[in-house]
């Protein structure tokens, strides 16, 4: 989905740990002006159930947050330890 500047905005998405398997770990995207975090996740093929933490510009966020130009989105899966 490529958009003219008048129709969209640019954001950066970072995928951590298992979420980056088969996907870029960091990617700049053009998205619609009214895009939410959840819409971005769907576009990238990241199931909502695989994300336990969402950060937008370093602050905790929810999937329904509407993004703005230049936002940085970080998606974190459950991390197991042993």
Rosetta silent file (secondary structure, phi, psi, omega in degrees, C-alpha in Angstrom):
SEQUENCE: XXXXXXXXXXXXXXXXXXXXXXXXXXXXXXXXXXXXXXXXXXXXXXXXXXXXXXXXXXXXXXXXXXXXXXXXXXXXXXXXXX
SCORE:     score description
SCORE:     0.000 S_00000001
   1 L     0.000  100.684  176.581    0.000    0.000    0.000 S_00000001
   2 L  -105.342  134.658 -176.077    1.824    3.072   -1.265 S_00000001
   3 L  -126.908  153.180  170.785    0.123    6.399   -0.796 S_00000001
   4 L   -69.197  156.050 -179.293    0.653    9.974   -1.883 S_00000001
   5 L   -56.439  -31.370 -178.974    1.772   12.264    0.928 S_00000001
   6 L   -72.142  -18.130 -176.573   -1.706   13.857    0.897 S_00000001
   7 L  -106.667  -13.670 -173.881   -3.365   10.498    1.623 S_00000001
   8 E  -145.366 -172.210  179.445   -1.000    8.887    4.082 S_00000001
   9 E  -146.249  164.062 -178.378    1.793    9.194    6.568 S_00000001
  10 E  -107.447  132.270  175.566    5.071    7.509    7.323 S_00000001
  11 E  -130.785  168.157  174.278    5.682    5.474   10.479 S_00000001
  12 E  -119.628  135.085  179.201    8.392    3.088   11.660 S_00000001
  13 E  -120.297  132.416  175.489    7.587   -0.371   13.008 S_00000001
  14 E  -117.388  128.896  177.888    9.977   -2.522   15.048 S_00000001
  15 E  -110.451  130.039 -176.490    9.242   -6.193   15.614 S_00000001
  16 L  -106.353  155.049  174.064   11.036   -7.946   18.449 S_00000001
  17 H    49.596 -128.801 -173.244   12.055  -11.558   19.094 S_00000001
  18 H   -64.469  -21.064 -179.923    9.826  -14.151   17.383 S_00000001
  19 H   -66.951  -22.789 -178.273    7.715  -11.487   15.665 S_00000001
  20 H   -87.107   -3.489  177.639   10.643  -10.659   13.388 S_00000001
  21 L   -66.476  120.393  179.789   10.926  -14.212   12.038 S_00000001
  22 L    76.653    5.714  178.690   10.201  -14.023    8.335 S_00000001
  23 L  -135.365  156.903  174.585    9.566  -10.278    8.573 S_00000001
  24 L   -63.511  141.601  177.494   11.857   -7.260    8.674 S_00000001
  25 L   -70.949  -29.240  176.775   12.859   -6.390   12.249 S_00000001
  26 E  -142.937  136.643 -176.374   12.423   -2.708   11.449 S_00000001
  27 E  -150.746  136.722  171.689   10.491   -1.194    8.597 S_00000001
  28 E   -89.132  132.200 -177.785    9.307    2.233    7.494 S_00000001
  29 E  -126.662  149.022  168.217    5.722    2.089    6.254 S_00000001
  30 E   -98.551  125.696 -178.798    3.310    4.402    4.496 S_00000001
  31 E  -131.219  163.514  176.512   -0.110    4.078    6.125 S_00000001
  32 E   -62.339  154.284 -179.548   -3.495    5.792    5.900 S_00000001
  33 L   -57.717  -31.947 -176.722   -3.984    8.958    7.956 S_00000001
  34 L  -102.238   20.630 -176.369   -6.439    7.204   10.282 S_00000001
  35 L   -64.656  144.532  174.513   -4.444    3.964   10.714 S_00000001
  36 E  -107.573  167.317  175.899   -4.432    2.190   14.062 S_00000001
  37 H   -58.699  -43.615 -178.855   -1.775   -0.050   15.567 S_00000001
  38 H   -60.259  -41.333  177.897   -4.058   -3.049   14.969 S_00000001
  39 H   -62.295  -38.574  177.908   -4.398   -2.204   11.264 S_00000001
  40 H   -66.379  -42.485  178.436   -0.607   -2.041   10.974 S_00000001
  41 H   -59.259  -45.512  179.615   -0.280   -5.391   12.742 S_00000001
  42 H   -62.440  -42.760  179.061   -2.761   -6.969   10.315 S_00000001
  43 H   -59.023  -37.524 -179.386   -0.944   -5.476    7.344 S_00000001
  44 H   -85.078   -4.667 -179.198    2.312   -7.032    8.555 S_00000001
  45 L    75.818   28.265  179.236    0.645  -10.384    9.271 S_00000001
  46 L   -98.856  110.728  179.176    1.239  -10.166   13.026 S_00000001
  47 L   -64.014  137.341 -178.410   -1.601  -11.888   14.912 S_00000001
  48 H   -56.061  -35.962 -179.109   -2.941   -9.797   17.792 S_00000001
  49 H   -68.258  -14.018  179.423   -2.611  -12.796   20.133 S_00000001
  50 H   -92.456   -0.334 -178.114    1.153  -12.912   19.546 S_00000001
  51 L  -113.142  122.642  178.069    1.721   -9.377   20.857 S_00000001
  52 L  -105.735  -22.522  178.221    1.816   -8.756   24.610 S_00000001
  53 E  -133.385  135.537  174.755    3.333   -5.271   24.609 S_00000001
  54 E  -125.055  130.333  174.486    2.810   -2.355   22.254 S_00000001
  55 E  -124.058  134.752  172.349    4.829    0.827   22.486 S_00000001
  56 E  -122.050  118.214 -177.213    4.277    3.945   20.407 S_00000001
  57 L    55.466   38.368  175.930    7.058    6.500   20.744 S_00000001
  58 L    81.272    4.089 -179.948    8.309    4.698   23.853 S_00000001
  59 E  -117.288  142.390  179.145    4.955    4.740   25.653 S_00000001
  60 E   -57.605  137.571 -178.136    2.648    1.810   26.299 S_00000001
  61 L  -139.352  165.419  177.190   -0.235    1.772   23.814 S_00000001
  62 L  -107.445  159.937 -177.433   -3.320   -0.235   22.914 S_00000001
  63 L   -60.462  -25.198 -177.628   -4.113   -1.774   19.518 S_00000001
  64 L   -87.735    5.713  179.338   -6.876    0.754   18.813 S_00000001
  65 L   -65.111  130.596  175.062   -4.534    3.767   19.111 S_00000001
  66 E   -81.772  130.917 -176.329   -4.655    5.990   16.028 S_00000001
  67 L   -87.166  159.535  176.532   -1.166    6.712   14.735 S_00000001
  68 L  -128.193  164.300 -178.924    0.272   10.033   13.587 S_00000001
  69 L   -48.842  129.980  175.085    3.024   11.032   11.168 S_00000001
  70 L    83.891   -0.319 -179.693    6.466    9.883   12.304 S_00000001
  71 L   -61.027  148.718  174.224    5.277    7.537   15.060 S_00000001
  72 E  -114.623  118.187 -177.243    7.540    4.662   16.055 S_00000001
  73 E  -106.611  129.562  175.794    5.662    1.461   16.871 S_00000001
  74 E  -119.858  129.465 -179.630    7.323   -1.408   18.754 S_00000001
  75 E  -117.019  129.096 -174.312    5.621   -4.805   19.026 S_00000001
  76 E  -124.742  128.337  177.386    6.830   -7.327   21.605 S_00000001
  77 L   -84.921  174.145  172.665    5.758  -10.996   21.877 S_00000001
  78 L   -61.632  139.593  179.350    5.661  -13.041   25.088 S_00000001
  79 L  -113.888  122.385  178.328    9.218  -13.766   26.169 S_00000001
  80 L   -95.544  153.511  178.250    9.931  -17.089   27.848 S_00000001
  81 L  -136.266  174.312 -178.131   12.817  -17.763   30.125 S_00000001
  82 L  -152.431    0.000    0.000   14.307  -20.692   31.824 S_00000001
